[in-house]
């Protein structure tokens, strides 16, 4: 092995190991995020599509079988894929721009906040980023060699990506745009093998998807194309989009990455097929998701939608920084920008991980913790279990104010008690109203299965302080049950500060005569 290659591999291995260690410490120290509660429930129930593809729920299910319950069983897949992604960034950077660029690409990806989060939390974006890099590598090899085996391998990667997240489909127009821009690419398109690769990838995925989605009322298509998107024009859409990307990508890395994509595109126009390839895999996802990111109501963070575009941007930036053809007066400046980009991104990522692990530090400073929404679920579950035991039989069913509360408690209580969710605007915001009904987590299923029984209702409040001993129960709760009794409040505290507040109510006598009526009552 050459000395230079050995040095590169040692550096990349050190980057990957440090990244994995920090992400693992965070993964084992923080509670459930709301999206993870959804994926954990579908994984434990063996639901293949949820309405995302089945790769992540399958990984979670495998983790629960092998590792038991816990955060490692939930998050092992993204932790592994996040590490694989760092290695693949090196491979792609080295393949396109040389070993030095490969090391830079690995560093950029490992430092970037959004990829640190995606490689830690049980969400499909971490595995997708790694598969996007793999698609860039395999597709480039296929384009340069023209060998049928590489095109068929690209089809397999496409199928794997589609089973992870539907946006992997954008790899096809990205590759097509890059190939149409060069004479060698157009020559390849006149051969059958690129199209055979696409047909293989789609053929391995589409029949399974169509079979499942048609049997479930086209739930996935309705969820992604209708239920989640409320198109509107708001003047604050552009600044929110810009600020969000500067935060989640990190300011210097975001701006420098976009500049590098434009550099790659210009190099492509000058005849460098590498630039065309990288620019296409970066710009196509960014431009595709630009309208929905700006022109839909921002109920939740959307910066991860076009994150795969910034995967391409990290590779382009690595090539830009390590470009041996750069004029001498510019080479030093590019090196400075590269160091600044990876340094700022690493500081933001490390700070966010540290703040998530030690949420008391930010609470002591009077700041809202970075991972505020993950705080307290395990503590709340213990308290809920104690209240259940004190107020009725242990099988007292649970009712949450939304799917977030219901599924989070279901996870920490070991799926021993089926949890239900009242109709709530958060269910509608996330496009899960029909899914909750299909999965039997809605209030009608509750009435059908538990009429006459008692339950415990848990509500998450938006404010931590209340002058009353308890907040009144919602009107819908009084409509569903014969009597509702407050069972106290639970506070999540860090460093002496109350950060979250939950209310608990013991509900007696679920009415059977409301099953055919409308909720909420008029």
C-alpha positions as a Python dict, from the first residue, in 0.01 Angstrom:
ca = {
    (1, 'X'): (0, 0, 0),
    (2, 'X'): (136, 341, -94),
    (3, 'X'): (238, 566, 192),
    (4, 'X'): (4, 843, 79),
    (5, 'X'): (-294, 609, 57),
    (6, 'X'): (-216, 464, 400),
    (7, 'X'): (-208, 814, 546),
    (8, 'X'): (-539, 902, 384),
    (9, 'X'): (-705, 589, 517),
    (10, 'X'): (-575, 654, 868),
    (11, 'X'): (-710, 1009, 862),
    (12, 'X'): (-1050, 899, 730),
    (13, 'X'): (-1065, 615, 985),
    (14, 'X'): (-991, 865, 1264),
    (15, 'X'): (-1262, 1100, 1135),
    (16, 'X'): (-1516, 818, 1112),
    (17, 'X'): (-1426, 681, 1457),
    (18, 'X'): (-1451, 1022, 1625),
    (19, 'X'): (-1781, 1088, 1451),
    (20, 'X'): (-1921, 750, 1554),
    (21, 'X'): (-1811, 795, 1916),
    (22, 'X'): (-1976, 1136, 1950),
    (23, 'X'): (-2293, 1029, 1775),
    (24, 'X'): (-2320, 712, 1982),
    (25, 'X'): (-2280, 906, 2307),
    (26, 'X'): (-2561, 1134, 2195),
    (27, 'X'): (-2780, 846, 2079),
    (28, 'X'): (-2754, 668, 2414),
    (29, 'X'): (-2812, 983, 2620),
    (30, 'X'): (-3120, 1139, 2464),
    (31, 'X'): (-3484, 1041, 2460),
    (32, 'X'): (-3708, 978, 2166),
    (33, 'X'): (-3770, 1233, 1892),
    (34, 'X'): (-4128, 1247, 1764),
    (35, 'X'): (-4044, 1102, 1421),
    (36, 'X'): (-3860, 819, 1592),
    (37, 'X'): (-4171, 740, 1794),
    (38, 'X'): (-4357, 684, 1467),
    (39, 'X'): (-4085, 466, 1316),
    (40, 'X'): (-4038, 271, 1641),
    (41, 'X'): (-4409, 190, 1658),
    (42, 'X'): (-4434, 78, 1297),
    (43, 'X'): (-4115, -125, 1336),
    (44, 'X'): (-4245, -300, 1647),
    (45, 'X'): (-4574, -375, 1472),
    (46, 'X'): (-4405, -515, 1162),
    (47, 'X'): (-4563, -253, 933),
    (48, 'X'): (-4365, -242, 608),
    (49, 'X'): (-4460, 104, 481),
    (50, 'X'): (-4532, 369, 738),
    (51, 'X'): (-4589, 571, 501),
    (52, 'X'): (-4214, 591, 436),
    (53, 'X'): (-4054, 283, 277),
    (54, 'X'): (-3970, -19, 494),
    (55, 'X'): (-3591, 3, 530),
    (56, 'X'): (-3585, 201, 856),
    (57, 'X'): (-3871, 15, 1033),
    (58, 'X'): (-3701, -311, 930),
    (59, 'X'): (-3371, -195, 1082),
    (60, 'X'): (-3554, -98, 1401),
    (61, 'X'): (-3731, -433, 1414),
    (62, 'X'): (-3401, -615, 1367),
    (63, 'X'): (-3243, -404, 1639),
    (64, 'X'): (-3524, -488, 1880),
    (65, 'X'): (-3489, -860, 1807),
    (66, 'X'): (-3111, -866, 1850),
    (67, 'X'): (-3048, -589, 2103),
    (68, 'X'): (-3376, -579, 2293),
    (69, 'X'): (-3544, -251, 2374),
    (70, 'X'): (-3355, 73, 2414),
    (71, 'X'): (-3203, 357, 2220),
    (72, 'X'): (-2921, 150, 2069),
    (73, 'X'): (-3172, -97, 1926),
    (74, 'X'): (-3363, 197, 1783),
    (75, 'X'): (-3069, 396, 1643),
    (76, 'X'): (-2807, 138, 1548),
    (77, 'X'): (-2895, 154, 1177),
    (78, 'X'): (-2844, 528, 1125),
    (79, 'X'): (-2531, 515, 1346),
    (80, 'X'): (-2386, 250, 1116),
    (81, 'X'): (-2495, 419, 794),
    (82, 'X'): (-2365, 755, 916),
    (83, 'X'): (-2021, 598, 953),
    (84, 'X'): (-2048, 425, 615),
    (85, 'X'): (-2142, 762, 465),
    (86, 'X'): (-1816, 919, 586),
    (87, 'X'): (-1619, 636, 423),
    (88, 'X'): (-1819, 666, 100),
    (89, 'X'): (-1759, 1042, 89),
    (90, 'X'): (-1388, 965, 86),
    (91, 'X'): (-1434, 702, -186),
    (92, 'X'): (-1635, 935, -410),
    (93, 'X'): (-1404, 1231, -353),
    (94, 'X'): (-1098, 1017, -429),
    (95, 'X'): (-1258, 865, -737),
    (96, 'X'): (-1345, 1204, -884),
    (97, 'X'): (-1078, 1445, -761),
    (98, 'X'): (-801, 1243, -594),
    (99, 'X'): (-711, 1123, -246),
    (100, 'X'): (-669, 1468, -93),
    (101, 'X'): (-1018, 1564, -205),
    (102, 'X'): (-1150, 1237, -62),
    (103, 'X'): (-1019, 1325, 283),
    (104, 'X'): (-1177, 1670, 261),
    (105, 'X'): (-1511, 1521, 152),
    (106, 'X'): (-1508, 1282, 450),
    (107, 'X'): (-1432, 1571, 683),
    (108, 'X'): (-1706, 1791, 542),
    (109, 'X'): (-1971, 1520, 569),
    (110, 'X'): (-1863, 1416, 920),
    (111, 'X'): (-1874, 1777, 1042),
    (112, 'X'): (-2198, 1891, 876),
    (113, 'X'): (-2471, 1928, 1143),
    (114, 'X'): (-2757, 1791, 936),
    (115, 'X'): (-2563, 1475, 849),
    (116, 'X'): (-2450, 1434, 1209),
    (117, 'X'): (-2817, 1437, 1312),
    (118, 'X'): (-2920, 1209, 1025),
    (119, 'X'): (-2646, 965, 1123),
    (120, 'X'): (-2764, 955, 1484),
    (121, 'X'): (-3142, 966, 1500),
    (122, 'X'): (-3370, 689, 1376),
    (123, 'X'): (-3474, 871, 1060),
    (124, 'X'): (-3419, 752, 699),
    (125, 'X'): (-3205, 1050, 593),
    (126, 'X'): (-2874, 907, 719),
    (127, 'X'): (-2899, 582, 522),
    (128, 'X'): (-3027, 782, 224),
    (129, 'X'): (-2721, 1012, 229),
    (130, 'X'): (-2489, 711, 221),
    (131, 'X'): (-2683, 549, -63),
    (132, 'X'): (-2680, 879, -255),
    (133, 'X'): (-2300, 878, -234),
    (134, 'X'): (-2294, 514, -342),
    (135, 'X'): (-2515, 603, -639),
    (136, 'X'): (-2272, 880, -736),
    (137, 'X'): (-1979, 637, -723),
    (138, 'X'): (-2140, 341, -899),
    (139, 'X'): (-2305, 561, -1161),
    (140, 'X'): (-1976, 737, -1237),
    (141, 'X'): (-1797, 405, -1275),
    (142, 'X'): (-2074, 289, -1508),
    (143, 'X'): (-2054, 608, -1712),
    (144, 'X'): (-1677, 595, -1750),
    (145, 'X'): (-1645, 222, -1818),
    (146, 'X'): (-1971, 152, -1999),
    (147, 'X'): (-1971, -196, -1852),
    (148, 'X'): (-2316, -355, -1811),
    (149, 'X'): (-2227, -483, -1462),
    (150, 'X'): (-2180, -130, -1330),
    (151, 'X'): (-2513, -14, -1477),
    (152, 'X'): (-2691, -310, -1320),
    (153, 'X'): (-2516, -235, -990),
    (154, 'X'): (-2646, 122, -1018),
    (155, 'X'): (-2995, -22, -1055),
    (156, 'X'): (-2951, -221, -733),
    (157, 'X'): (-2839, 94, -549),
    (158, 'X'): (-3142, 278, -686),
    (159, 'X'): (-3373, 7, -554),
    (160, 'X'): (-3204, 11, -212),
    (161, 'X'): (-3246, 388, -198),
    (162, 'X'): (-3613, 372, -294),
    (163, 'X'): (-3673, 122, -16),
    (164, 'X'): (-3512, 378, 218),
    (165, 'X'): (-3680, 702, 107),
    (166, 'X'): (-3875, 789, -206),
    (167, 'X'): (-3662, 1092, -291),
    (168, 'X'): (-3390, 853, -407),
    (169, 'X'): (-3587, 864, -734),
    (170, 'X'): (-3415, 1200, -800),
    (171, 'X'): (-3094, 1009, -875),
    (172, 'X'): (-3243, 919, -1213),
    (173, 'X'): (-3300, 1276, -1342),
    (174, 'X'): (-2968, 1382, -1187),
    (175, 'X'): (-2778, 1114, -1378),
    (176, 'X'): (-2981, 1181, -1692),
    (177, 'X'): (-2906, 1555, -1679),
    (178, 'X'): (-2535, 1488, -1633),
    (179, 'X'): (-2525, 1241, -1921),
    (180, 'X'): (-2715, 1467, -2159),
    (181, 'X'): (-2461, 1742, -2095),
    (182, 'X'): (-2163, 1546, -2233),
    (183, 'X'): (-2099, 1365, -2559),
    (184, 'X'): (-1977, 1054, -2376),
    (185, 'X'): (-2294, 1052, -2167),
    (186, 'X'): (-2517, 1090, -2471),
    (187, 'X'): (-2335, 801, -2633),
    (188, 'X'): (-2407, 587, -2328),
    (189, 'X'): (-2775, 678, -2343),
    (190, 'X'): (-2791, 525, -2691),
    (191, 'X'): (-2695, 191, -2539),
    (192, 'X'): (-2948, -30, -2356),
    (193, 'X'): (-2756, -77, -2032),
    (194, 'X'): (-2827, 255, -1856),
    (195, 'X'): (-3196, 200, -1919),
    (196, 'X'): (-3166, -160, -1803),
    (197, 'X'): (-3021, -33, -1476),
    (198, 'X'): (-3315, 204, -1426),
    (199, 'X'): (-3565, -69, -1512),
    (200, 'X'): (-3393, -305, -1268),
    (201, 'X'): (-3409, -53, -985),
    (202, 'X'): (-3767, 47, -1050),
    (203, 'X'): (-3870, -311, -1116),
    (204, 'X'): (-3736, -429, -781),
    (205, 'X'): (-3930, -157, -598),
    (206, 'X'): (-4240, -46, -790),
    (207, 'X'): (-4443, -372, -789),
    (208, 'X'): (-4405, -408, -411),
    (209, 'X'): (-4492, -44, -356),
    (210, 'X'): (-4794, -49, -587),
    (211, 'X'): (-4923, -372, -431),
    (212, 'X'): (-4899, -232, -79),
    (213, 'X'): (-5015, 123, -149),
    (214, 'X'): (-5315, 18, -359),
    (215, 'X'): (-5431, -215, -80),
    (216, 'X'): (-5401, 69, 169),
    (217, 'X'): (-5595, 335, -19),
    (218, 'X'): (-5280, 485, -174),
    (219, 'X'): (-5180, 599, 174),
    (220, 'X'): (-4815, 680, 93),
    (221, 'X'): (-4898, 886, -218),
    (222, 'X'): (-5174, 1074, -37),
    (223, 'X'): (-4944, 1137, 259),
    (224, 'X'): (-4655, 1279, 56),
    (225, 'X'): (-4844, 1459, -219),
    (226, 'X'): (-5154, 1587, -37),
    (227, 'X'): (-5172, 1554, 340),
    (228, 'X'): (-4838, 1712, 433),
    (229, 'X'): (-4841, 2009, 201),
    (230, 'X'): (-5045, 2325, 249),
    (231, 'X'): (-4940, 2549, -36),
    (232, 'X'): (-4934, 2916, 48),
    (233, 'X'): (-4736, 3230, -25),
    (234, 'X'): (-4578, 3382, 282),
    (235, 'X'): (-4326, 3665, 279),
    (236, 'X'): (-4125, 3495, 551),
    (237, 'X'): (-4081, 3175, 349),
    (238, 'X'): (-3753, 3284, 188),
    (239, 'X'): (-3575, 3403, 506),
    (240, 'X'): (-3689, 3092, 692),
    (241, 'X'): (-3552, 2876, 414),
    (242, 'X'): (-3219, 3060, 409),
    (243, 'X'): (-3178, 3071, 787),
    (244, 'X'): (-3271, 2705, 823),
    (245, 'X'): (-3011, 2594, 571),
    (246, 'X'): (-2741, 2816, 717),
    (247, 'X'): (-2811, 2661, 1057),
    (248, 'X'): (-2848, 2295, 962),
    (249, 'X'): (-2574, 2285, 697),
    (250, 'X'): (-2364, 2547, 885),
    (251, 'X'): (-2309, 2894, 736),
    (252, 'X'): (-1965, 2860, 573),
    (253, 'X'): (-2019, 2503, 452),
    (254, 'X'): (-2360, 2589, 305),
    (255, 'X'): (-2242, 2893, 112),
    (256, 'X'): (-1909, 2740, 9),
    (257, 'X'): (-2086, 2420, -100),
    (258, 'X'): (-2323, 2610, -327),
    (259, 'X'): (-2031, 2807, -472),
    (260, 'X'): (-1848, 2479, -533),
    (261, 'X'): (-2151, 2334, -713),
    (262, 'X'): (-2150, 2635, -946),
    (263, 'X'): (-1774, 2585, -994),
    (264, 'X'): (-1834, 2220, -1081),
    (265, 'X'): (-2111, 2316, -1324),
    (266, 'X'): (-1881, 2566, -1499),
    (267, 'X'): (-1608, 2304, -1517),
    (268, 'X'): (-1862, 2071, -1669),
    (269, 'X'): (-1953, 2322, -1937),
    (270, 'X'): (-1583, 2348, -2015),
    (271, 'X'): (-1572, 1975, -2083),
    (272, 'X'): (-1497, 1825, -1742),
    (273, 'X'): (-1746, 1539, -1705),
    (274, 'X'): (-1666, 1513, -1333),
    (275, 'X'): (-1801, 1862, -1274),
    (276, 'X'): (-2120, 1788, -1464),
    (277, 'X'): (-2175, 1469, -1265),
    (278, 'X'): (-2122, 1628, -923),
    (279, 'X'): (-2320, 1942, -1007),
    (280, 'X'): (-2618, 1738, -1125),
    (281, 'X'): (-2628, 1527, -808),
    (282, 'X'): (-2610, 1845, -603),
    (283, 'X'): (-2830, 2091, -786),
    (284, 'X'): (-3117, 1865, -898),
    (285, 'X'): (-3241, 1786, -541),
    (286, 'X'): (-3188, 2144, -424),
    (287, 'X'): (-3383, 2295, -714),
    (288, 'X'): (-3653, 2026, -694),
    (289, 'X'): (-3729, 2096, -327),
    (290, 'X'): (-3688, 2474, -345),
    (291, 'X'): (-4057, 2549, -425),
    (292, 'X'): (-4212, 2323, -155),
    (293, 'X'): (-3960, 2439, 104),
    (294, 'X'): (-4056, 2802, 45),
    (295, 'X'): (-4418, 2788, -70),
    (296, 'X'): (-4572, 2554, 187),
    (297, 'X'): (-4654, 2623, 550),
    (298, 'X'): (-4358, 2532, 766),
    (299, 'X'): (-4523, 2314, 1029),
    (300, 'X'): (-4194, 2132, 1078),
    (301, 'X'): (-3830, 2149, 977),
    (302, 'X'): (-3782, 2083, 607),
    (303, 'X'): (-3412, 2140, 565),
    (304, 'X'): (-3356, 1765, 544),
    (305, 'X'): (-3564, 1740, 226),
    (306, 'X'): (-3285, 1861, -3),
    (307, 'X'): (-3001, 1736, 218),
    (308, 'X'): (-2892, 1487, -48),
    (309, 'X'): (-2814, 1786, -268),
    (310, 'X'): (-2566, 1902, -8),
    (311, 'X'): (-2411, 1555, -14),
    (312, 'X'): (-2313, 1643, -369),
    (313, 'X'): (-2208, 1988, -248),
    (314, 'X'): (-1958, 1841, 1),
    (315, 'X'): (-1795, 1642, -280),
    (316, 'X'): (-1786, 1950, -505),
    (317, 'X'): (-1636, 2158, -224),
    (318, 'X'): (-1371, 1893, -163),
    (319, 'X'): (-1277, 1902, -532),
    (320, 'X'): (-1271, 2282, -525),
    (321, 'X'): (-1044, 2299, -220),
    (322, 'X'): (-805, 2026, -341),
    (323, 'X'): (-803, 2128, -709),
    (324, 'X'): (-441, 2091, -824),
    (325, 'X'): (-511, 2312, -1127),
    (326, 'X'): (-611, 2612, -916),
    (327, 'X'): (-389, 2919, -967),
    (328, 'X'): (-135, 2956, -690),
    (329, 'X'): (-285, 3283, -567),
    (330, 'X'): (-623, 3110, -521),
    (331, 'X'): (-507, 2773, -385),
    (332, 'X'): (-422, 2911, -40),
    (333, 'X'): (-755, 3096, -17),
    (334, 'X'): (-946, 2781, -104),
    (335, 'X'): (-755, 2593, 164),
    (336, 'X'): (-847, 2859, 418),
    (337, 'X'): (-1214, 2839, 316),
    (338, 'X'): (-1204, 2461, 344),
    (339, 'X'): (-1058, 2472, 694),
    (340, 'X'): (-1305, 2740, 796),
    (341, 'X'): (-1599, 2539, 658),
    (342, 'X'): (-1508, 2216, 833),
    (343, 'X'): (-1412, 2399, 1154),
    (344, 'X'): (-1734, 2600, 1188),
    (345, 'X'): (-1947, 2297, 1100),
    (346, 'X'): (-1764, 2079, 1351),
    (347, 'X'): (-1806, 2337, 1628),
    (348, 'X'): (-2179, 2366, 1561),
    (349, 'X'): (-2224, 1989, 1548),
    (350, 'X'): (-2016, 1922, 1858),
    (351, 'X'): (-2195, 2201, 2045),
    (352, 'X'): (-2534, 2062, 1949),
    (353, 'X'): (-2435, 1710, 2054),
    (354, 'X'): (-2297, 1834, 2384),
    (355, 'X'): (-2604, 2049, 2449),
    (356, 'X'): (-2827, 1751, 2375),
    (357, 'X'): (-2640, 1523, 2613),
    (358, 'X'): (-2612, 1785, 2889),
    (359, 'X'): (-2942, 1970, 2848),
    (360, 'X'): (-2903, 2110, 3198),
    (361, 'X'): (-2620, 2335, 3079),
    (362, 'X'): (-2841, 2524, 2836),
    (363, 'X'): (-3123, 2531, 3093),
    (364, 'X'): (-2887, 2689, 3346),
    (365, 'X'): (-2808, 2960, 3092),
    (366, 'X'): (-3178, 3028, 3041),
    (367, 'X'): (-3173, 2882, 2690),
    (368, 'X'): (-3411, 2630, 2540),
    (369, 'X'): (-3227, 2297, 2497),
    (370, 'X'): (-3128, 2199, 2144),
    (371, 'X'): (-3321, 1872, 2159),
    (372, 'X'): (-3611, 2016, 2356),
    (373, 'X'): (-3867, 1781, 2201),
    (374, 'X'): (-3680, 1474, 2318),
    (375, 'X'): (-3677, 1579, 2684),
    (376, 'X'): (-3854, 1382, 2950),
    (377, 'X'): (-4035, 1103, 2769),
    (378, 'X'): (-3870, 822, 2965),
    (379, 'X'): (-3931, 1008, 3294),
    (380, 'X'): (-4290, 1079, 3197),
    (381, 'X'): (-4346, 712, 3112),
    (382, 'X'): (-4230, 606, 3458),
    (383, 'X'): (-4463, 862, 3617),
    (384, 'X'): (-4754, 754, 3398),
    (385, 'X'): (-4697, 392, 3492),
    (386, 'X'): (-4703, 484, 3864),
    (387, 'X'): (-5028, 682, 3820),
    (388, 'X'): (-5188, 391, 3634),
    (389, 'X'): (-5102, 151, 3913),
    (390, 'X'): (-5234, 390, 4179),
    (391, 'X'): (-5565, 466, 4006),
    (392, 'X'): (-5678, 139, 3858),
    (393, 'X'): (-5573, -191, 3709),
    (394, 'X'): (-5240, -206, 3533),
    (395, 'X'): (-5410, -260, 3198),
    (396, 'X'): (-5574, 83, 3221),
    (397, 'X'): (-5554, 202, 2859),
    (398, 'X'): (-5362, 516, 2759),
    (399, 'X'): (-5494, 811, 2563),
    (400, 'X'): (-5265, 1085, 2434),
    (401, 'X'): (-5347, 1433, 2313),
    (402, 'X'): (-5178, 1353, 1979),
    (403, 'X'): (-4988, 1076, 1802),
    (404, 'X'): (-4662, 1216, 1943),
    (405, 'X'): (-4766, 1162, 2305),
    (406, 'X'): (-4938, 831, 2239),
    (407, 'X'): (-4655, 666, 2046),
    (408, 'X'): (-4378, 805, 2266),
    (409, 'X'): (-4541, 659, 2577),
    (410, 'X'): (-4609, 336, 2391),
    (411, 'X'): (-4235, 303, 2319),
    (412, 'X'): (-4118, 358, 2675),
    (413, 'X'): (-4388, 142, 2829),
    (414, 'X'): (-4280, -150, 2614),
    (415, 'X'): (-4588, -172, 2391),
    (416, 'X'): (-4759, -350, 2680),
    (417, 'X'): (-5061, -120, 2665),
    (418, 'X'): (-5214, -5, 2339),
    (419, 'X'): (-5205, 375, 2323),
    (420, 'X'): (-5461, 585, 2136),
    (421, 'X'): (-5457, 945, 2016),
    (422, 'X'): (-5732, 1204, 2031),
    (423, 'X'): (-5796, 1407, 1714),
    (424, 'X'): (-5545, 1691, 1720),
    (425, 'X'): (-5408, 1949, 1477),
    (426, 'X'): (-5065, 1784, 1504),
    (427, 'X'): (-5210, 1466, 1360),
    (428, 'X'): (-5333, 1666, 1062),
    (429, 'X'): (-5010, 1865, 1028),
    (430, 'X'): (-4807, 1551, 984),
    (431, 'X'): (-5065, 1398, 751),
    (432, 'X'): (-5130, 1107, 985),
    (433, 'X'): (-5506, 1126, 1040),
    (434, 'X'): (-5585, 847, 794),
    (435, 'X'): (-5284, 645, 907),
    (436, 'X'): (-5392, 655, 1272),
    (437, 'X'): (-5734, 529, 1172),
    (438, 'X'): (-5583, 256, 956),
    (439, 'X'): (-5353, 145, 1237),
    (440, 'X'): (-5629, 143, 1497),
    (441, 'X'): (-5490, 429, 1705),
    (442, 'X'): (-5785, 665, 1664),
    (443, 'X'): (-6068, 744, 1904),
    (444, 'X'): (-6329, 537, 1716),
    (445, 'X'): (-6119, 224, 1754),
    (446, 'X'): (-6075, 314, 2120),
    (447, 'X'): (-6452, 328, 2171),
    (448, 'X'): (-6503, 3, 1982),
    (449, 'X'): (-6239, -188, 2180),
    (450, 'X'): (-6275, -37, 2529),
    (451, 'X'): (-6633, 85, 2576),
    (452, 'X'): (-6718, 105, 2946),
    (453, 'X'): (-6352, 84, 3058),
    (454, 'X'): (-6131, 341, 3230),
    (455, 'X'): (-5825, 513, 3089),
    (456, 'X'): (-5549, 762, 3159),
    (457, 'X'): (-5524, 1072, 2943),
    (458, 'X'): (-5189, 1252, 2902),
    (459, 'X'): (-5156, 1600, 2754),
    (460, 'X'): (-4839, 1792, 2664),
    (461, 'X'): (-4874, 2163, 2739),
    (462, 'X'): (-4699, 2435, 2543),
    (463, 'X'): (-4630, 2642, 2855),
    (464, 'X'): (-4445, 2525, 3163),
    (465, 'X'): (-4626, 2743, 3417),
    (466, 'X'): (-4985, 2737, 3533),
    (467, 'X'): (-5141, 2937, 3815),
    (468, 'X'): (-5400, 2666, 3865),
    (469, 'X'): (-5336, 2335, 4033),
    (470, 'X'): (-5431, 2171, 3705),
    (471, 'X'): (-5561, 2272, 3363),
    (472, 'X'): (-5916, 2179, 3268),
    (473, 'X'): (-5955, 1870, 3047),
    (474, 'X'): (-6048, 1929, 2684),
    (475, 'X'): (-6419, 1931, 2602),
    (476, 'X'): (-6381, 1623, 2385),
    (477, 'X'): (-6255, 1425, 2682),
    (478, 'X'): (-6564, 1512, 2888),
    (479, 'X'): (-6774, 1405, 2590),
    (480, 'X'): (-6603, 1065, 2562),
    (481, 'X'): (-6613, 965, 2930),
    (482, 'X'): (-6870, 968, 3208),
    (483, 'X'): (-6628, 1136, 3447),
    (484, 'X'): (-6280, 1287, 3427),
    (485, 'X'): (-6060, 1344, 3732),
    (486, 'X'): (-5729, 1535, 3736),
    (487, 'X'): (-5432, 1320, 3834),
    (488, 'X'): (-5176, 1598, 3873),
    (489, 'X'): (-4909, 1746, 3653),
    (490, 'X'): (-4565, 1626, 3564),
    (491, 'X'): (-4272, 1861, 3504),
    (492, 'X'): (-3950, 1788, 3320),
    (493, 'X'): (-3676, 1971, 3506),
    (494, 'X'): (-3312, 2035, 3427),
    (495, 'X'): (-3077, 2228, 3656),
    (496, 'X'): (-3369, 2349, 3865),
    (497, 'X'): (-3565, 2484, 3567),
    (498, 'X'): (-3899, 2352, 3452),
    (499, 'X'): (-3871, 2296, 3079),
    (500, 'X'): (-4179, 2089, 2990),
    (501, 'X'): (-4516, 2028, 3150),
    (502, 'X'): (-4764, 1744, 3112),
    (503, 'X'): (-5113, 1702, 3254),
    (504, 'X'): (-5268, 1368, 3354),
    (505, 'X'): (-5637, 1281, 3393),
    (506, 'X'): (-5803, 959, 3506),
    (507, 'X'): (-6103, 898, 3279),
    (508, 'X'): (-6386, 674, 3397),
    (509, 'X'): (-6648, 496, 3187),
    (510, 'X'): (-6577, 528, 2815),
    (511, 'X'): (-6912, 594, 2648),
    (512, 'X'): (-7025, 345, 2385),
    (513, 'X'): (-7295, 571, 2237),
    (514, 'X'): (-7051, 819, 2078),
    (515, 'X'): (-6899, 579, 1824),
    (516, 'X'): (-7119, 699, 1537),
    (517, 'X'): (-7098, 1069, 1622),
    (518, 'X'): (-6857, 1339, 1516),
    (519, 'X'): (-6553, 1450, 1713),
    (520, 'X'): (-6516, 1706, 1851),
    (521, 'X'): (-6872, 1755, 1967),
    (522, 'X'): (-7048, 2062, 1830),
}
